Amino acid sequence: MSIGADYSSEAGRATDATSLPRTLTVLGLETSCDETAASVVRLAPDGSATVLSSVVHSQIDDHAAFGGVVPEIAARSHVEMIDGVVRRAMTDAGIGYDALDGVAATAGPGLVGGVMVGLGFGKAVALARDLPLIAVNHLEGHAVSARLGQPVDYPFLLLLVSGGHCQLLEVRGIGDKTRLGTTIDDAAGEAFDKIAKALGLGYPGGPALEKLAASGDGSRFDLPRALLGRKDCDFSFSGLKTAASRLAQTCETEQDKADLAAAVQTAIARQLSERADRAMKDYATHDSAIALKQSRPAGEAVGPSLFVVAGGVAANKTIRATLEATAARNGFAFLAPPMAYCTDNAAMIALAGAERLRLGLVSDIDTAARPRWPLDEHSALTAPTHTPGRKGAKA
């Protein structure tokens, strides 16, 4: 199977939330980075999702001494933990394997050694129980994660912002997304973690930096603003990361560190807000928004367009508040997943798998793990931000 192959048997269709009028129960597995996670999610005919269980084993203690994730350590931990994590998820859900309609597993992108563990376990369950296998793009899991808190209709505008990814996407349905902007270098979450490390805050850096920033003065340090002359929706955090890391070396007191942390948080929130503002203005006149209004029956009130923020950085309260204000200024409704589903988890993988299963988008048993797997593969190949290598297009 080629690295660019779609992992479903019938790819490319948008989601019809009522195309299969029965309840689907799916086991989801997530092992793309440093969390071993399993979850059972039940998708109702009306599109509402119920999380029957969600178990996450964090490897923070395993990687803390190194200041970041060590891929080999992560993969070995997944091997040791996944059986017990899945067993607990099934027990917490109160069901047996015979009650499952399918098994979904992250097939990429991520640290490929870890991805192989979860995907391999999913294949074993699918073969042993004669269940369909659904290979899920980890980023698509984040894209649907807001639907774990409440029913959400497609289409919507999505800001996916995490440790490894920062993208603005138009989401029309499962397997149907268009990239509006992406980072040309580092992701926002990576900038948080690397700057936190420079400040001596340890790992994971993002939450520690947010806590420190609460007592800081964000106006004290002047940090660079990236891509100001460009009118697109792309991001860049490399210059900010370098400048802040250098300033961290000059900090002598805890208050110095707090002020720099606040300045970094403000700078990242500002860039995310500026690019989201551009995307909202474009999206408001886009065909999908117009089509959504035209699809409503005559006389039915049409609500505002929806702006969804997902990914680990969406847990940052300052960034949430800034983006919520940006959405309000543009007449968009704002939605972020419940805090428990912002960071990596298997409930989002199970839900994405259930939605794919509803459409008949199942995967071959020989599906391979992918270190790279863009949500909008067409844009990643035709307008790459990074030169595609042997691992495939990055974003």
KEGULUM-39641 format. One line per 3 residues: number of its first residue (from 1); their letters; for each residue x, y, z of N, C-alpha, C. Coordinates in steps of 0.001 Angstrom, whole numbers. Layout:
BEGIN
NUM	a	X:Y:Z:X:Y:Z:X:Y:Z | ...
// end
This chain:
BEGIN
1	msi	853:-1192:0:0:0:0:879:1227:0 | 605:2187:-866:1446:3369:-966:1217:4288:208 | 2229:5126:502:2143:6014:1652:1045:7038:1485
4	gad	650:7312:254:-393:8299:23:-1787:7721:-70 | -1926:6431:122:-3234:5788:-47:-4190:6178:1067 | -5458:6350:716:-6478:6572:1729:-6747:5241:2419
7	yss	-6981:5307:3726:-7081:4079:4497:-8500:3547:4640 | -9421:4068:3879:-10783:3554:3914:-11164:3031:2545 | -12130:2135:2523:-12481:1496:1262:-13321:2383:358
10	eag	-13979:3411:942:-14811:4308:143:-14587:5733:639 | -13465:6330:275:-13088:7626:828:-13751:8774:89 | -13776:9940:753:-14086:11182:79:-15512:11679:223
13	rat	-16399:10929:874:-17770:11407:1015:-17929:12187:2318 | -18747:13202:2276:-19034:13954:3492:-19996:13161:4365 | -20057:13527:5637:-20873:12790:6588:-22352:13080:6427
16	dat	-23149:12044:6413:-24603:12146:6539:-24954:11539:7888 | -25322:12382:8835:-25466:11939:10222:-26570:10910:10420 | -27439:10711:9447:-28538:9755:9632:-28556:8696:8531
19	slp	-27391:8461:7904:-27380:7543:6773:-27560:6090:7199 | -27228:5765:8451:-27395:4405:8938:-28191:4462:10237 | -29482:4137:10190:-30365:4374:11334:-30242:3318:12422
22	rtl	-29066:3158:12971:-28915:2272:14114:-27764:2764:14975 | -27771:2364:16220:-26723:2760:17155:-25464:1946:16885 | -24314:2621:16938:-23029:1964:16720:-22165:2120:17963
25	tvl	-21562:1026:18387:-20675:1041:19547:-19276:645:19086 | -18304:1519:19335:-16961:1334:18785:-15915:1469:19883 | -14942:573:19854:-13761:667:20713:-12707:1479:19988
28	gle	-12168:2505:20649:-11136:3339:20054:-9810:3186:20769 | -8710:3232:20008:-7356:3093:20552:-6498:4256:20080 | -5733:4852:20984:-4876:5991:20659:-3491:5801:21281
31	tsc	-2461:5771:20419:-1081:5588:20887:-102:6394:20042 | -517:7565:19582:322:8290:18620:1483:9039:19252 | 1444:9270:20578:2533:10009:21210:2853:9405:22574
34	det	2506:10099:23641:2911:9627:24974:1729:9323:25887 | 560:9068:25310:-577:8566:26079:-1056:7256:25465 | -1222:6250:26319:-1853:5003:25897:-3309:5099:26306
37	aas	-4208:5113:25321:-5608:5388:25635:-6544:4425:24933 | -7651:4120:25603:-8713:3294:25029:-10047:3847:25493 | -11052:3734:24641:-12364:4282:24959:-13431:3516:24198
40	vvr	-14618:3468:24783:-15784:2921:24096:-16797:4051:23955 | -17213:4306:22717:-18162:5375:22423:-19355:4804:21680 | -20524:5280:22020:-21766:4846:21372:-22338:6015:20571
43	lap	-22513:5812:19283:-23040:6838:18386:-24489:6511:18062 | -25390:7419:18438:-26822:7219:18224:-27221:7607:16803 | -28382:7147:16336:-28839:7491:14986:-28960:8991:14733
46	dgs	-29215:9770:15796:-29357:11213:15613:-28020:11949:15614 | -26911:11192:15702:-25586:11803:15672:-25010:12139:17027 | -25775:11958:18097:-25264:12233:19440:-24352:11098:19890
49	atv	-23317:11450:20653:-22330:10464:21093:-22334:10356:22605 | -22221:9123:23088:-22114:8861:24522:-20798:8145:24785 | -19983:8706:25657:-18709:8078:26020:-18985:7096:27150
52	lss	-18910:5820:26850:-19151:4786:27860:-17943:4589:28756 | -16753:4847:28229:-15531:4757:29030:-14423:5516:28308 | -13491:6021:29077:-12321:6682:28507:-11169:6544:29492
55	vvh	-10179:5764:29109:-9033:5482:29976:-7776:6003:29288 | -6998:6798:30011:-5762:7356:29459:-4638:7105:30443 | -3590:6407:29980:-2380:6245:30777:-1339:7215:30257
58	sqi	-946:8180:31087:37:9179:30691:1449:8685:30982 | 2376:9040:30099:3783:8671:30267:4630:9844:30753 | 4008:10858:31337:4746:12060:31732:5950:11717:32593
61	ddh	5762:10852:33572:6867:10508:34469:8017:9827:33713 | 7679:9066:32659:8709:8361:31896:9599:9317:31118 | 9046:10458:30716:9778:11370:29836:10259:12635:30525
64	aaf	9817:12869:31755:10122:14136:32437:11622:14386:32546 | 12388:13349:32814:13836:13535:32991:14522:13987:31716 | 13887:13761:30564:14486:14107:29281:13958:15424:28726
67	ggv	12970:16005:29388:12416:17278:28950:11575:17191:27700 | 11156:16005:27312:10356:15810:26107:10167:14328:25855 | 9373:14015:24847:9039:12621:24561:10191:11924:23846
70	vpe	10595:10791:24365:11603:9940:23729:10854:8824:22994 | 10897:8789:21671:10066:7833:20908:10235:6377:21325 | 11454:5938:21575:11667:4530:21932:11027:4204:23275
73	iaa	11175:5093:24239:10562:4889:25552:9039:4874:25418 | 8510:5793:24590:7063:5851:24396:6529:4552:23814 | 7192:4035:22788:6723:2815:22133:6741:1634:23097
76	rsh	7814:1517:23876:7909:402:24826:6821:490:25900 | 6531:1700:26340:5480:1872:27337:4111:1490:26772 | 3857:1858:25505:2590:1462:24874:2442:-58:24859
79	vem	3523:-749:24520:3487:-2224:24481:3122:-2777:25859 | 3716:-2199:26908:3489:-2701:28259:2087:-2395:28780 | 1519:-1271:28359:295:-788:28983:-984:-1070:28214
82	idg	-912:-1282:26904:-2143:-1242:26114:-3136:-2329:26487 | -2663:-3513:26808:-3603:-4588:27146:-4417:-4232:28383 | -3760:-3743:29417:-4459:-3380:30638:-5386:-2187:30458
85	vvr	-4957:-1213:29658:-5777:-35:29411:-7059:-416:28674 | -6937:-1284:27656:-8115:-1717:26909:-9043:-2537:27803 | -8464:-3410:28611:-9283:-4229:29505:-10097:-3346:30453
88	ram	-9445:-2312:30987:-10162:-1416:31900:-11248:-632:31164 | -10965:-199:29928:-11967:548:29160:-13203:-299:28906 | -12997:-1572:28592:-14134:-2462:28356:-14903:-2713:29652
91	tda	-14180:-2867:30761:-14834:-3082:32055:-15639:-1865:32470 | -15035:-674:32314:-15739:564:32680:-16984:775:31819 | -16909:345:30552:-18055:494:29656:-19176:-472:30008
94	gig	-18831:-1535:30714:-19840:-2508:31130:-20350:-3379:30006 | -19527:-3595:28984:-19938:-4428:27857:-18837:-5423:27530 | -19186:-6426:26748:-18209:-7369:26236:-17896:-7068:24786
97	yda	-16921:-7774:24239:-16528:-7541:22847:-17659:-7859:21865 | -18579:-8732:22302:-19682:-9078:21408:-20658:-7927:21210 | -20547:-6884:22043:-21422:-5718:21904:-20834:-4651:20991
100	ldg	-19609:-4860:20517:-18954:-3878:19656:-19383:-4045:18206 | -19469:-2917:17510:-19732:-2930:16068:-18465:-2726:15257 | -17385:-2296:15909:-16129:-2080:15196:-15046:-1646:16153
103	vaa	-13808:-1656:15669:-12672:-1192:16449:-11912:-167:15617 | -11670:991:16223:-10977:2086:15545:-9636:2311:16221 | -8612:2563:15425:-7283:2801:15976:-6595:3905:15196
106	tag	-5856:4740:15913:-5059:5761:15244:-4034:5076:14350 | -4012:5464:13066:-3036:4913:12118:-2001:5956:11716 | -2065:7147:12297:-1149:8230:12022:-1907:9540:12093
109	pgl	-1222:10671:11994:229:10805:12083:677:10710:13539 | 1974:10527:13725:2496:10415:15075:3830:9719:15088 | 4304:9403:16283:5538:8635:16436:5226:7214:15979
112	vgg	5830:6824:14885:5354:5621:14191:5486:4360:15039 | 6481:4293:15923:6603:3125:16791:5405:2963:17696 | 4912:4070:18239:3718:4026:19079:2471:3747:18277
115	vmv	2354:4385:17108:1187:4159:16253:1057:2675:15913 | 2176:2031:15632:2161:605:15280:1595:-250:16404 | 1851:142:17659:1369:-644:18793:-161:-629:18848
118	glg	-742:568:18826:-2197:665:18902:-2885:80:17693 | -2334:353:16512:-2937:-175:15295:-2839:-1695:15267 | -1690:-2235:15689:-1534:-3694:15737:-2505:-4340:16707
121	fgk	-2713:-3700:17866:-3669:-4237:18839:-5079:-4195:18262 | -5399:-3106:17576:-6715:-2994:16955:-6940:-4071:15910 | -5922:-4352:15130:-6036:-5415:14124:-6282:-6763:14792
124	ava	-5592:-6997:15907:-5764:-8273:16609:-7198:-8427:17108 | -7757:-7354:17673:-9145:-7403:18148:-10103:-7620:16973 | -9860:-6907:15875:-10733:-7035:14708:-10714:-8446:14152
127	lar	-9536:-9044:14074:-9423:-10404:13550:-10042:-11422:14506 | -9747:-11278:15802:-10223:-12254:16771:-11737:-12214:16938 | -12321:-11031:16801:-13752:-10869:17048:-14559:-10686:15767
130	dlp	-13900:-10791:14625:-14555:-10624:13327:-15279:-9287:13250 | -14546:-8216:13608:-15096:-6865:13601:-14434:-6039:12509 | -15132:-5068:11953:-14491:-4174:10994:-13435:-3310:11684
133	lia	-12326:-3081:10996:-11261:-2213:11467:-11407:-851:10801 | -11297:206:11583:-11347:1558:11032:-10050:2259:11410 | -9199:2526:10426:-7962:3261:10648:-8300:4751:10667
136	vnh	-7971:5424:11755:-8382:6811:11957:-7167:7737:11920 | -7333:8852:11220:-6340:9917:11257:-6460:10617:12615 | -5362:10665:13346:-5366:11288:14668:-5930:12709:14629
139	leg	-5625:13432:13554:-6099:14814:13433:-7607:14858:13198 | -8136:13860:12498:-9585:13798:12318:-10260:13522:13659 | -9579:12775:14515:-10103:12585:15863:-10260:13913:16582
142	hav	-9218:14754:16519:-9318:16080:17124:-10428:16894:16460 | -10564:16738:15149:-11564:17526:14411:-12983:17236:14884 | -13266:16003:15280:-14628:15652:15718:-14774:15692:17234
145	sar	-13695:16013:17960:-13721:15901:19421:-14758:16803:20076 | -15060:17949:19452:-16088:18826:20027:-17447:18151:20052 | -17656:17176:19178:-18926:16457:19116:-19100:15495:20290
148	lgq	-18045:15331:21100:-18164:14502:22290:-18920:15227:23400 | -18954:16554:23324:-19650:17318:24346:-21103:17577:24015 | -21423:17679:22718:-22789:17947:22281:-22879:17696:20787
151	pvd	-24091:17472:20266:-24225:17285:18820:-23787:18544:18076 | -23019:18364:17026:-22518:19481:16228:-22753:19155:14761 | -23396:20060:14063:-23658:19859:12640:-22460:20294:11806
154	ypf	-22244:19588:10714:-21294:20036:9700:-22018:21006:8771 | -21328:21940:8117:-19897:22182:8184:-19548:23147:9313 | -18238:23247:9636:-17767:24261:10572:-16317:24599:10256
157	lll	-15879:25718:10802:-14489:26162:10667:-13730:25652:11878 | -12569:25043:11649:-11810:24404:12722:-10411:24993:12840 | -10029:25338:14063:-8630:25616:14389:-8131:24431:15188
160	lvs	-7229:23666:14604:-6641:22509:15273:-5258:22929:15745 | -5093:23007:17045:-3854:23569:17591:-3362:22673:18728 | -2189:22066:18497:-1666:21088:19446:-147:21158:19465
163	ggh	477:20149:20101:1927:20131:20197:2618:19954:18868 | 1998:19240:17953:2643:18964:16674:1957:19568:15475 | 784:20192:15678:2:20665:14534:-653:22002:14842
166	cql	-773:22820:13808:-1488:24092:13917:-2071:24384:12540 | -3386:24199:12403:-4042:24320:11106:-5421:24944:11245 | -5818:25654:10216:-7191:26117:10056:-7803:25322:8917
169	lev	-8956:24723:9165:-9574:23848:8186:-11069:24109:8078 | -11580:23976:6882:-13017:23933:6675:-13419:22461:6733 | -14274:22123:7679:-14682:20742:7893:-16110:20569:7402
172	rgi	-16275:19884:6286:-17607:19628:5726:-18151:18281:6157 | -17282:17409:6648:-17717:16098:7100:-16528:15170:7236 | -16796:13951:7605:-15740:12946:7724:-15096:12729:6356
175	gdk	-13772:12829:6313:-13050:12634:5066:-13214:13773:4076 | -13745:14901:4515:-14030:16008:3593:-13647:17329:4261 | -12372:17702:4102:-11839:18885:4761:-10913:19636:3808
178	trl	-10882:20961:3942:-10013:21787:3124:-9132:22630:4027 | -7838:22575:3777:-6890:23359:4560:-6940:24823:4140 | -7139:25711:5102:-7126:27147:4851:-5800:27773:5253
181	gtt	-5138:27178:6225:-3852:27676:6683:-3181:26652:7565 | -1849:26698:7629:-1103:25756:8457:212:26394:8868 | 880:25807:9848:2164:26351:10259:3225:26039:9207
184	idd	4077:27007:8941:5155:26794:7976:6428:26327:8682 | 6394:26257:10017:7564:25756:10749:7111:24999:11997 | 7037:25684:13132:6699:25016:14389:5220:25188:14720
187	aag	4712:24280:15519:3342:24382:16009:3319:25197:17298 | 2143:25714:17639:2009:26525:18852:2360:25722:20100 | 1896:24475:20161:2185:23648:21324:3662:23371:21487
190	eaf	4362:23197:20362:5813:22987:20426:6498:24234:20968 | 6049:25416:20524:6624:26664:21028:6422:26763:22539 | 5228:26446:23016:4972:26447:24453:5969:25539:25180
193	dki	6112:24316:24695:6950:23341:25386:8426:23724:25373 | 8928:24200:24219:10357:24531:24122:10688:25776:24938 | 9807:26760:24948:10054:27970:25742:9958:27638:27227
196	aka	9019:26801:27591:8908:26377:28989:10176:25660:29439 | 10727:24852:28554:11971:24144:28882:13105:25143:29089 | 13162:26180:28237:14194:27208:28380:14051:27965:29698
199	lgl	12806:28072:30187:12551:28744:31461:12765:27811:32653 | 13108:26558:32374:13345:25600:33442:12087:25083:34097 | 10993:25051:33339:9709:24652:33913:9444:23158:33833
202	gyp	10275:22423:33121:10076:20986:33052:9079:20575:31994 | 8688:19310:32049:7804:18709:31045:6582:18127:31744 | 5366:18291:31184:5033:19029:29963:5029:20530:30200
205	ggp	5528:21268:29233:5769:22677:29435:4553:23571:29323 | 3613:23212:28431:2466:24085:28188:1671:24423:29436 | 1190:23431:30195:431:23730:31412:1250:24490:32449
208	ale	2554:24172:32550:3408:24860:33517:3579:26328:33137 | 3734:26599:31844:3883:27978:31397:2593:28757:31629 | 1462:28135:31371:181:28810:31600:9:29179:33070
211	kla	381:28268:33956:268:28535:35391:1172:29692:35801 | 2407:29709:35300:3344:30773:35631:2884:32113:35071 | 2309:32096:33872:1883:33329:33211:792:34049:33984
214	asg	53:33342:34813:-1053:33948:35551:-582:35069:36474 | 666:35023:36904:1191:36058:37812:2149:37005:37095 | 2138:36982:35746:3079:37797:34998:2457:38986:34303
217	dgs	3320:39902:33877:2925:41083:33112:3338:40863:31662 | 2353:40563:30807:2651:40222:29422:3133:41383:28581 | 3034:42595:29068:3454:43764:28284:4919:44118:28482
220	rfd	5590:43455:29378:6965:43831:29713:7948:43481:28607 | 7762:42331:27963:8692:41880:26929:8082:42077:25546 | 8913:42577:24627:8481:42788:23243:8944:41604:22407
223	lpr	8007:40797:21959:8332:39599:21194:7965:39791:19720 | 8675:39115:18808:8419:39312:17370:7049:38796:16941 | 6502:39449:15918:5238:39025:15314:5542:38512:13908
226	all	5086:37307:13624:5471:36632:12376:4480:36884:11240 | 5003:36888:10016:4203:36890:8776:3228:38061:8689 | 3623:39208:9211:2707:40347:9222:2369:40841:7821
229	grk	3285:40677:6871:3030:41165:5521:2210:40229:4665 | 1913:39046:5164:1178:38053:4381:-306:38131:4701 | -1117:37877:3698:-2569:37975:3844:-3251:36613:3892
232	dcd	-2442:35562:4047:-3038:34227:4114:-3309:33855:5571 | -3620:32587:5799:-3969:32121:7145:-2901:31208:7736 | -1673:31273:7210:-599:30421:7721:-33:30974:9026
235	fsf	639:30086:9763:1217:30417:11056:2734:30240:11010 | 3417:30886:11949:4847:30677:12149:5181:30994:13599 | 5769:30045:14295:6134:30237:15693:7625:30055:15944
238	sgl	8395:29812:14899:9829:29569:15070:10549:30795:15607 | 10274:31972:15023:10940:33187:15476:10597:33530:16910 | 9337:33360:17279:8908:33596:18655:9626:32647:19600
241	kta	9705:31390:19217:10355:30388:20065:11818:30741:20298 | 12519:31142:19242:13936:31481:19364:14134:32716:20229 | 13350:33772:19961:13494:35016:20717:13195:34810:22197
244	asr	12125:34088:22491:11747:33869:23891:12769:32986:24606 | 13316:32001:23904:14322:31135:24518:15576:31918:24873 | 15928:32873:24042:17093:33718:24338:16810:34646:25510
247	laq	15604:35209:25535:15240:36071:26651:15203:35292:27965 | 14838:34016:27883:14772:33199:29094:16126:33118:29792 | 17207:33190:29002:18548:33127:29575:18884:34374:30383
250	tce	18148:35472:30162:18408:36716:30886:17534:36867:32126 | 16577:35979:32309:15671:36080:33460:16412:35725:34750 | 16352:36607:35704:17080:36407:36962:16163:36072:38130
253	teq	14922:36486:38052:13987:36257:39155:12768:35492:38667 | 11991:35004:39596:10753:34308:39249:9762:35250:38582 | 9806:36529:38993:8915:37484:38353:9324:37723:36904
256	dka	10624:37737:36624:11084:37845:35241:10509:36703:34409 | 10579:35504:34962:10077:34327:34243:8567:34418:34044 | 7866:34879:35061:6412:34991:34951:6021:36015:33885
259	dla	6759:37130:33839:6464:38152:32836:6718:37632:31429 | 7806:36898:31255:8104:36344:29931:7069:35287:29550 | 6670:34453:30498:5642:33440:30226:4341:34105:29785
262	aav	3970:35201:30463:2745:35911:30093:2865:36528:28708 | 4060:37057:28382:4279:37645:27062:4189:36588:25966 | 4739:35414:26223:4689:34315:25253:3248:33874:25034
265	qta	2514:33691:26116:1117:33261:26001:297:34281:25228 | 538:35566:25503:-176:36632:24798:170:36633:23317 | 1456:36437:22994:1901:36457:21595:1309:35289:20811
268	iar	1265:34112:21414:699:32955:20731:-803:33126:20549 | -1483:33597:21593:-2917:33829:21481:-3223:34872:20413 | -2392:35907:20327:-2608:36959:19333:-2467:36425:17915
271	qls	-1428:35629:17670:-1251:35105:16317:-2382:34154:15943 | -2778:33303:16859:-3890:32398:16587:-5161:33189:16291 | -5378:34256:17054:-6563:35084:16867:-6536:35820:15531
274	era	-5378:36371:15158:-5265:37108:13896:-5554:36216:12699 | -4973:35018:12693:-5182:34115:11557:-6612:33581:11545 | -7153:33300:12730:-8540:32837:12805:-9489:33921:12310
277	dra	-9190:35176:12625:-10016:36291:12173:-10058:36340:10643 | -8897:36156:10004:-8853:36137:8537:-9674:34984:7983 | -9508:33817:8600:-10224:32636:8116:-11734:32803:8256
280	mkd	-12173:33396:9354:-13602:33603:9552:-14185:34547:8500 | -13456:35603:8204:-13933:36551:7194:-14056:35872:5830 | -13093:35007:5501:-13159:34279:4230:-14273:33239:4258
283	yat	-14378:32537:5368:-15340:31447:5485:-16780:31945:5435 | -17006:33133:5981:-18366:33678:6031:-18964:33871:4647 | -18115:34053:3632:-18599:34232:2261:-18328:33003:1402
286	hds	-17885:31925:2044:-17509:30714:1306:-18735:29915:910 | -18545:29104:-91:-19655:28308:-625:-20314:27435:438 | -19508:26855:1367:-20078:25942:2357:-21032:26667:3294
289	aia	-20658:27876:3720:-21527:28636:4611:-22821:29016:3890 | -22701:29412:2630:-23876:29767:1846:-24760:28546:1622 | -24108:27424:1291:-24861:26189:1046:-25603:25732:2293
292	lkq	-24991:25924:3471:-25644:25530:4717:-26939:26299:4900 | -26905:27602:4616:-28105:28423:4762:-29165:28040:3729 | -28724:27747:2510:-29670:27392:1454:-30320:26035:1694
295	srp	-29617:25167:2456:-30136:23817:2683:-31253:23789:3724 | -31400:24859:4504:-32442:24891:5525:-33810:25111:4878 | -34848:24483:5423:-36200:24705:4897:-36584:26176:4980
298	age	-37419:26604:4058:-37869:27994:4030:-38518:28360:5360 | -38127:29488:5880:-38708:29961:7124:-37976:29490:8367 | -37084:28499:8240:-36348:28008:9411:-35200:28956:9725
301	avg	-35072:29307:10990:-34006:30220:11394:-32649:29540:11218 | -31687:30289:10717:-30340:29781:10519:-29417:30437:11536 | -28769:29620:12340:-27873:30154:13353:-26567:30621:12754
304	psl	-25705:31173:13593:-24412:31653:13103:-23518:30492:12685 | -22536:30796:11845:-21527:29802:11510:-20787:29405:12778 | -20190:28224:12748:-19559:27677:13948:-18044:27662:13804
307	fvv	-17364:28119:14843:-15903:28077:14931:-15529:27123:16055 | -14807:26051:15705:-14412:25022:16668:-12911:25091:16888 | -12499:25038:18130:-11080:24995:18482:-10818:23666:19170
310	agg	-9867:22890:18658:-9589:21563:19204:-8090:21338:19283 | -7680:20327:20045:-6262:20036:20244:-5822:20441:21632 | -4641:19990:22025:-4163:20203:23386:-4082:21654:23803
313	vaa	-3705:22548:22885:-3567:23963:23224:-4934:24595:23503 | -6007:23952:23029:-7355:24458:23304:-7696:24388:24783 | -6887:23684:25565:-7111:23624:27008:-6610:24878:27715
316	nkt	-5793:25690:27028:-5270:26923:27616:-6407:27946:27740 | -6690:28374:28953:-7858:29226:29198:-7716:30594:28559 | -6511:31157:28549:-6311:32467:27929:-6538:32394:26430
319	ira	-6038:31351:25813:-6220:31191:24372:-7690:30942:24050 | -8363:30152:24842:-9802:29933:24630:-10568:31247:24675 | -10275:32049:25696:-11007:33300:25859:-10733:34256:24700
322	tle	-9480:34304:24255:-9122:35188:23143:-9827:34765:21867 | -9832:33486:21585:-10461:32987:20369:-11987:33094:20438 | -12542:32917:21618:-13994:33068:21769:-14416:34504:21477
325	ata	-13591:35462:21918:-13883:36865:21636:-13760:37162:20146 | -12772:36556:19500:-12596:36737:18055:-13801:36189:17298 | -14277:35020:17717:-15453:34426:17075:-16671:35337:17236
328	arn	-16852:35876:18425:-18002:36740:18673:-17966:37987:17796 | -16776:38557:17621:-16653:39753:16786:-17046:39479:15339 | -16848:38246:14902:-17146:37877:13520:-18505:37214:13362
331	gfa	-19281:37167:14424:-20613:36583:14337:-20626:35070:14287 | -19591:34438:14813:-19498:32981:14842:-19848:32462:16229 | -20520:31342:16273:-20654:30611:17525:-19320:29937:17818
334	fla	-18978:29811:19097:-17689:29238:19495:-17913:27929:20228 | -17063:26962:19926:-17166:25673:20609:-15790:25045:20739 | -15495:24536:21914:-14280:23764:22158:-14677:22477:22874
337	ppm	-13905:21412:22708:-14255:20154:23381:-14190:20318:24891 | -14869:19466:25642:-14648:19429:27084:-13161:19241:27365 | -12687:19796:28455:-11252:19777:28760:-10656:18373:28672
340	ayc	-11406:17374:29088:-10895:15999:29098:-10588:15485:27700 | -11193:16111:26671:-11015:15626:25313:-10211:16588:24441 | -9564:17583:25068:-8674:18474:24308:-7349:17783:24008
343	tdn	-6736:17219:25035:-5479:16507:24840:-5760:15128:24254 | -4708:14406:23886:-4874:13113:23219:-5706:12158:24070 | -6678:11525:23436:-7559:10574:24109:-8120:9626:23067
346	aam	-8707:8544:23504:-9235:7558:22567:-10711:7751:22279 | -11411:8566:23067:-12832:8796:22800:-13007:9471:21443 | -12129:10415:21128:-12233:11095:19828:-11937:10132:18681
349	ial	-11049:9168:18912:-10739:8175:17883:-11922:7230:17692 | -12546:6838:18795:-13716:5965:18712:-14864:6665:17984 | -15061:7968:18273:-16143:8698:17614:-15872:8851:16122
352	aga	-14635:9236:15766:-14292:9340:14342:-14472:7989:13656 | -14094:6920:14360:-14271:5586:13805:-15726:5229:13619 | -16576:5587:14578:-18006:5298:14474:-18634:6061:13309
355	erl	-18225:7329:13142:-18770:8109:12029:-18316:7531:10689 | -17082:7060:10629:-16606:6421:9399:-17338:5097:9156 | -17525:4333:10206:-18231:3053:10080:-19654:3279:9583
358	rlg	-20298:4326:10066:-21659:4643:9632:-21720:4862:8121 | -20643:5381:7557:-20579:5622:6116:-20009:4439:5336 | -19674:3370:6047:-19082:2217:5372:-17607:2395:5065
361	lvs	-16950:3329:5724:-15528:3594:5468:-14677:2742:6389 | -14499:1495:6033:-13690:573:6823:-12345:358:6143 | -11413:-230:6885:-10029:-327:6419:-9594:-1758:6205
364	did	-8599:-1916:5356:-8005:-3226:5136:-7176:-3634:6345 | -7071:-4919:6564:-6315:-5420:7711:-4816:-5203:7533 | -4364:-4948:6293:-2934:-4703:6075:-2595:-3210:6083
367	taa	-3516:-2383:6572:-3264:-950:6698:-1976:-709:7478 | -1136:191:6962:150:475:7594:84:1739:8442 | 921:1799:9465:1036:3003:10283:1736:4095:9492
370	rpr	1277:5340:9666:1836:6465:8930:2390:7522:9890 | 3663:7875:9770:4188:8966:10597:3631:10316:10187 | 3250:10455:8905:2622:11675:8401:1326:11306:7684
373	wpl	308:12161:7895:-978:11898:7265:-1811:13174:7295 | -1689:14037:6302:-2426:15306:6303:-3930:15077:6197 | -4701:15944:6830:-6149:15871:6705:-6586:16260:5295
376	deh	-5984:17298:4757:-6246:17711:3380:-5033:17301:2563 | -5034:16043:2139:-3858:15504:1459:-3627:16158:103 | -4697:16576:-559:-4558:17229:-1853:-3756:18527:-1716
379	sal	-4120:19367:-738:-3398:20617:-530:-1969:20364:-73 | -1788:19346:763:-449:19037:1252:485:18632:117 | -69:17996:-903:755:17546:-2028:916:18619:-3094
382	tap	-131:19409:-3321:-74:20408:-4393:459:21757:-3925 | 310:22052:-2634:827:23316:-2091:1506:23041:-755 | 2606:22266:-776:3242:21846:476:3935:23004:1190
385	tht	3850:22991:2517:4604:23946:3315:6004:23416:3612 | 6170:22104:3477:7452:21438:3664:7654:20487:2491 | 8873:20282:2086:9152:19363:985:8815:17941:1417
388	pgr	7891:17273:711:7548:15901:1090:8759:14986:1002 | 8944:14150:2005:10047:13191:2019:9520:11779:1951 | 10331:10847:2368:9924:9451:2284:8765:9145:3231
391	kga	8541:10000:4222:7416:9811:5137:6109:10380:4590 | 6197:11103:3464:5005:11686:2867:4890:13166:3171 | 3792:13777:2699:3557:15199:2905:3251:15440:4386
394	ka	3754:16570:4898:3616:16835:6325:2292:17478:6689 | 1881:18511:5951:664:19210:6335:33:19889:5129
// end
